[in-house]
Amino acid sequence: MHRLRVGKLEVYLLHDGEFWLDGGAMFGVVPKALWGRLTTPDAENRIRLCLRPMLVRSGKRWVLVETGLDRKPGEKFRRIYGLGDASPVLDQLSRLGLDPRDIDLVVNTHLHFDHAGLNTRWEGGKLLPTFPRARYLVQRRELEDARSPHERNRASYLPENVEPLLDSGHFELLEGEAEILPGVRLIPLPGHTLGQQGVVLECEGERLIYTADLIPTLLHAPLPYIMAYDLHPLTTLETRKRYYPVWLQENCLLVTPHDPQHPLGRLQVGEKGYHAVPVIPDRF
């Protein structure tokens, strides 16, 4: 885990373990001759990734951004993605003295299994909300797409991470930008999915952006480094062009969800365009 402050906001960068995805798919049209200089694939051409949920304390309230990787589908599923058996997220919350019932708000940036996999868990033979007292915040468009998947996205949207929360009334649907707590704002970041949202923390002149899969790792910051997994890659490009100049000018800290080495970074621009440089937060 890592911790930092954004003004008066307490921020904890959690780690829910590593998984592996195809390197070519992760870098889209960028050839392996280029991306292979940045990260080393395994024998199956997969690259190492992780999921970094973000925990924020605003006043007396706790916000969890992303819940964790899905391990519920079973051993074959875990083997395909190189997943371990157990989720470290709940253990890390416990280290902070928190129980799942202490989480007030859960932000689902989108509902893919590698982000929303711990939305629910098995208890007493039933799938129940992992964070029973929390409201789960998701964009309406994202929920609609998750419930009506097609051939291109069906493998990413798993009903067990969605339907139990609908049945229990835990979802709160948003349409566009929303301030959910003082200093904590959600913004649409379409492209990877049309309903994807990111998180902006603003307090005492400091700003942090949780980028969701608009920038999955710091290596993906250059404008053309867009995943083949993005359903609308040109929209991803437009969203980046809209926000990058603002984030650069405001010197925003960036938290990307899947970077296994660098939990935090900042945008820079040079002769070859935008790139990101790591920032080292405190570890504990």
C-alpha positions as CSV (number, residue, x, y, z in Angstrom):
1,M,0.0,0.0,0.0
2,H,0.9,3.6,-0.5
3,R,-0.5,6.7,1.1
4,L,-0.5,10.4,0.4
5,R,-2.5,13.5,1.0
6,V,-4.4,15.8,-1.4
7,G,-4.9,18.8,0.7
8,K,-7.0,17.5,3.6
9,L,-8.0,14.4,1.8
10,E,-6.4,11.1,2.9
11,V,-5.6,8.8,0.0
12,Y,-4.5,5.2,0.1
13,L,-3.4,3.4,-3.0
14,L,-4.2,-0.3,-2.5
15,H,-3.0,-3.3,-4.5
16,D,-5.3,-6.2,-5.4
17,G,-2.7,-8.5,-6.9
18,E,-1.3,-9.1,-10.4
19,F,-2.8,-10.5,-13.6
20,W,-1.6,-11.0,-17.1
21,L,-3.0,-9.8,-20.5
22,D,-1.9,-10.1,-24.1
23,G,0.7,-7.3,-24.7
24,G,-0.4,-6.7,-28.3
25,A,-4.0,-6.2,-27.2
26,M,-2.8,-3.9,-24.4
27,F,-1.0,-1.6,-26.9
28,G,-3.4,-1.7,-29.8
29,V,-1.9,-0.4,-33.1
30,V,1.5,0.2,-31.5
31,P,3.9,-2.5,-32.8
32,K,5.7,-4.9,-30.5
33,A,9.0,-3.4,-31.7
34,L,8.1,-0.3,-29.7
35,W,6.1,-1.5,-26.7
36,G,8.5,-4.4,-26.2
37,R,11.1,-1.8,-25.2
38,L,8.9,-0.7,-22.4
39,T,7.8,-4.0,-20.8
40,T,8.8,-7.6,-21.2
41,P,6.1,-10.2,-22.2
42,D,6.1,-13.8,-21.1
43,A,6.2,-16.8,-23.3
44,E,2.5,-16.4,-24.1
45,N,3.1,-12.7,-25.1
46,R,1.3,-11.5,-21.9
47,I,2.4,-8.6,-19.9
48,R,2.3,-8.1,-16.1
49,L,-0.5,-5.8,-14.8
50,C,-2.2,-5.2,-11.5
51,L,-5.3,-3.5,-10.1
52,R,-4.9,-0.6,-7.8
53,P,-8.1,0.4,-6.0
54,M,-8.0,3.8,-4.4
55,L,-9.3,4.6,-0.9
56,V,-10.2,8.2,0.0
57,R,-11.2,9.7,3.3
58,S,-13.2,12.9,3.1
59,G,-14.1,14.1,6.5
60,K,-15.5,11.1,8.3
61,R,-16.6,9.3,5.1
62,W,-14.7,6.6,3.2
63,V,-14.8,6.2,-0.6
64,L,-13.4,3.1,-2.3
65,V,-12.6,3.5,-6.0
66,E,-12.8,0.1,-7.7
67,T,-13.4,-3.0,-5.7
68,G,-11.0,-5.6,-7.0
69,L,-10.2,-8.3,-9.5
70,D,-12.8,-11.0,-9.9
71,R,-11.8,-14.4,-8.7
72,K,-15.2,-15.9,-8.3
73,P,-15.5,-17.7,-11.8
74,G,-13.1,-20.4,-10.7
75,E,-9.7,-22.1,-11.1
76,K,-9.7,-22.1,-14.9
77,F,-10.5,-18.4,-15.0
78,R,-7.8,-17.6,-12.5
79,R,-5.3,-19.7,-14.5
80,I,-6.0,-17.9,-17.8
81,Y,-5.3,-14.5,-16.2
82,G,-2.6,-15.6,-13.8
83,L,-4.6,-14.6,-10.7
84,G,-4.0,-15.7,-7.2
85,D,-6.8,-17.3,-5.1
86,A,-7.3,-14.5,-2.6
87,S,-8.1,-10.8,-2.8
88,P,-5.6,-8.7,-0.8
89,V,-8.0,-5.7,-0.7
90,L,-10.0,-6.7,2.3
91,D,-6.8,-7.5,4.2
92,Q,-5.4,-4.1,3.4
93,L,-8.6,-2.4,4.6
94,S,-8.2,-4.4,7.8
95,R,-4.7,-3.1,8.2
96,L,-6.2,0.4,8.2
97,G,-8.7,-0.7,10.9
98,L,-11.6,-0.8,8.4
99,D,-14.3,-3.4,7.9
100,P,-16.3,-3.7,4.6
101,R,-19.2,-2.1,6.5
102,D,-17.1,1.1,7.1
103,I,-17.1,2.0,3.4
104,D,-19.7,4.7,2.6
105,L,-19.3,4.9,-1.2
106,V,-18.0,2.6,-3.8
107,V,-17.1,4.1,-7.2
108,N,-17.2,1.7,-10.1
109,T,-15.3,3.5,-12.9
110,H,-16.8,0.8,-15.1
111,L,-18.1,-2.7,-14.6
112,H,-15.4,-4.9,-16.2
113,F,-14.4,-8.0,-14.1
114,D,-10.9,-6.6,-13.5
115,H,-12.3,-3.5,-11.8
116,A,-15.6,-4.5,-10.3
117,G,-14.8,-8.1,-9.4
118,L,-15.2,-7.6,-5.6
119,N,-18.6,-5.8,-6.0
120,T,-20.0,-9.0,-4.6
121,R,-18.8,-12.1,-2.7
122,W,-20.1,-15.4,-1.7
123,E,-21.6,-15.6,1.8
124,G,-23.7,-18.4,3.1
125,G,-24.2,-19.8,-0.4
126,K,-25.4,-16.4,-1.7
127,L,-23.9,-13.6,-3.7
128,L,-24.1,-10.5,-1.6
129,P,-22.7,-7.0,-1.7
130,T,-19.1,-7.0,-0.4
131,F,-19.7,-3.5,1.0
132,P,-23.2,-3.8,2.4
133,R,-23.6,-0.2,3.7
134,A,-22.2,1.5,0.7
135,R,-23.9,3.1,-2.3
136,Y,-22.2,1.9,-5.5
137,L,-21.9,4.8,-7.9
138,V,-21.9,4.0,-11.7
139,Q,-22.9,5.9,-14.8
140,R,-26.3,4.9,-16.1
141,R,-24.9,4.2,-19.6
142,E,-22.3,1.8,-18.1
143,L,-24.9,-0.2,-16.3
144,E,-27.1,-0.4,-19.4
145,D,-24.1,-1.7,-21.4
146,A,-23.2,-4.2,-18.7
147,R,-26.7,-5.6,-18.7
148,S,-26.9,-5.8,-22.5
149,P,-23.4,-7.1,-23.6
150,H,-22.5,-8.0,-27.1
151,E,-19.9,-10.3,-28.7
152,R,-17.2,-7.6,-28.3
153,N,-17.6,-7.0,-24.5
154,R,-19.4,-10.1,-23.2
155,A,-16.3,-11.6,-21.7
156,S,-15.6,-8.4,-19.6
157,Y,-19.1,-7.9,-18.1
158,L,-20.0,-10.7,-15.6
159,P,-23.5,-10.7,-14.3
160,E,-22.5,-11.8,-10.8
161,N,-20.8,-8.4,-10.3
162,V,-24.0,-6.5,-11.4
163,E,-27.3,-8.3,-10.9
164,P,-27.1,-8.9,-7.1
165,L,-26.5,-5.1,-6.5
166,L,-29.5,-4.3,-8.7
167,D,-31.6,-6.8,-6.7
168,S,-30.5,-5.3,-3.4
169,G,-30.8,-1.6,-4.5
170,H,-27.2,-0.7,-3.9
171,F,-26.5,1.0,-7.2
172,E,-26.9,4.7,-7.5
173,L,-27.0,5.8,-11.2
174,L,-25.3,9.0,-12.4
175,E,-25.6,10.8,-15.7
176,G,-22.4,12.9,-16.2
177,E,-20.3,14.8,-13.8
178,A,-21.1,14.7,-10.1
179,E,-19.5,15.9,-6.9
180,I,-20.1,13.1,-4.4
181,L,-18.3,14.5,-1.4
182,P,-16.4,17.7,-0.7
183,G,-13.3,17.5,-2.8
184,V,-14.3,14.3,-4.6
185,R,-15.8,14.6,-8.1
186,L,-16.6,12.1,-10.8
187,I,-16.2,12.9,-14.5
188,P,-17.1,10.9,-17.7
189,L,-14.0,9.5,-19.4
190,P,-15.5,7.7,-22.4
191,G,-13.6,5.5,-24.9
192,H,-12.7,2.3,-23.2
193,T,-16.4,2.1,-22.6
194,L,-18.9,4.9,-23.3
195,G,-20.0,4.9,-19.6
196,Q,-16.5,5.0,-18.1
197,Q,-15.9,7.6,-15.4
198,G,-12.8,8.8,-13.6
199,V,-12.3,10.4,-10.2
200,V,-10.9,13.9,-9.5
201,L,-9.7,14.9,-6.0
202,E,-9.3,18.6,-5.5
203,C,-8.4,20.2,-2.1
204,E,-6.3,23.2,-1.1
205,G,-5.0,23.7,-4.6
206,E,-3.8,20.1,-5.1
207,R,-5.3,17.8,-7.7
208,L,-5.2,14.0,-8.3
209,I,-6.9,12.1,-11.1
210,Y,-7.8,8.4,-11.0
211,T,-7.7,7.8,-14.7
212,A,-9.6,4.5,-15.0
213,D,-8.7,2.8,-18.3
214,L,-8.3,6.1,-20.2
215,I,-4.7,5.6,-19.1
216,P,-4.3,2.0,-17.9
217,T,-0.6,2.3,-17.0
218,L,1.9,5.2,-17.2
219,L,3.3,3.5,-20.3
220,H,0.0,4.2,-22.1
221,A,0.2,8.0,-21.7
222,P,1.3,8.8,-25.3
223,L,-1.8,9.7,-27.3
224,P,-1.6,6.7,-29.8
225,Y,-1.0,4.1,-27.1
226,I,-4.6,3.0,-26.9
227,M,-5.7,-0.5,-26.0
228,A,-7.3,-2.9,-28.5
229,Y,-9.7,-3.5,-25.6
230,D,-11.1,0.0,-26.0
231,L,-14.6,-0.3,-27.6
232,H,-14.3,3.2,-29.0
233,P,-10.6,4.0,-29.5
234,L,-11.2,7.3,-31.4
235,T,-13.4,8.5,-28.5
236,T,-10.5,7.6,-26.2
237,L,-8.2,9.8,-28.3
238,E,-10.7,12.7,-28.2
239,T,-11.1,12.3,-24.4
240,R,-7.3,12.4,-23.9
241,K,-6.9,15.4,-26.1
242,R,-9.6,17.2,-24.1
243,Y,-8.1,16.5,-20.7
244,Y,-4.4,16.2,-21.2
245,P,-3.7,19.9,-21.6
246,V,-5.7,20.7,-18.4
247,W,-4.0,18.0,-16.3
248,L,-0.6,19.1,-17.6
249,Q,-1.3,22.8,-16.8
250,E,-2.7,22.0,-13.3
251,N,0.2,19.6,-12.6
252,C,-2.2,16.9,-11.6
253,L,-1.1,13.6,-10.0
254,L,-2.3,10.6,-11.9
255,V,-3.2,7.3,-10.5
256,T,-3.5,4.6,-13.2
257,P,-5.3,1.4,-12.3
258,H,-3.1,-1.2,-13.9
259,D,0.6,-0.1,-13.6
260,P,2.4,-2.9,-11.7
261,Q,5.5,-0.7,-11.0
262,H,4.4,2.9,-10.6
263,P,1.2,3.7,-8.6
264,L,1.5,7.5,-9.3
265,G,2.7,9.8,-12.0
266,R,2.5,13.1,-13.8
267,L,2.1,14.1,-17.5
268,Q,4.9,15.8,-19.3
269,V,5.1,16.9,-23.0
270,G,8.2,16.8,-25.2
271,E,9.3,16.7,-28.8
272,K,7.5,13.4,-29.3
273,G,4.3,14.5,-27.5
274,Y,2.8,13.4,-24.2
275,H,4.4,10.9,-21.8
276,A,4.2,10.2,-18.1
277,V,6.8,10.2,-15.4
278,P,6.6,8.3,-12.1
279,V,6.1,10.0,-8.7
280,I,7.1,8.0,-5.6
281,P,4.5,8.0,-2.8
282,D,5.1,6.9,0.7
283,R,4.9,3.1,1.3
284,F,3.7,1.6,4.6
